[in-house]
Amino acid sequence: MLFIMKYREMNRQNTYSIALGSICILLVIVATTAVVAAQQGKVVSSYGPTNQDVTFDQIKADRMAMKT
């Protein structure tokens, strides 16, 4: 009888460990999906097309060159 009680306790702990591990894996998958979805290639602007591949300094230099 003592063996059965210990077996049930071990089985319960094992079940909790598997459930906890599954929840952690699921959270990692959800977080990874959210991060990938948040990383868009280009930003859409209502003011017109934007080029997000160019740094601010490059844009500023181009505009200063146009003024001269």
Secondary structure as the mmCIF struct_conf table of DSSP 4:
data_model
#
loop_
_struct_conf.conf_type_id
_struct_conf.id
_struct_conf.beg_label_comp_id
_struct_conf.beg_label_asym_id
_struct_conf.beg_label_seq_id
_struct_conf.end_label_comp_id
_struct_conf.end_label_asym_id
_struct_conf.end_label_seq_id
HELX_RH_AL_P HELX_RH_AL_P1 LEU A 2 ALA A 38
BEND BEND1 GLY A 41 LYS A 42
TURN_TY1_P TURN_TY1_P1 SER A 46 TYR A 47
BEND BEND2 GLY A 48 GLY A 48
TURN_TY1_P TURN_TY1_P2 GLN A 52 ASP A 53
BEND BEND3 VAL A 54 VAL A 54
HELX_RH_AL_P HELX_RH_AL_P2 PHE A 56 LYS A 67
#
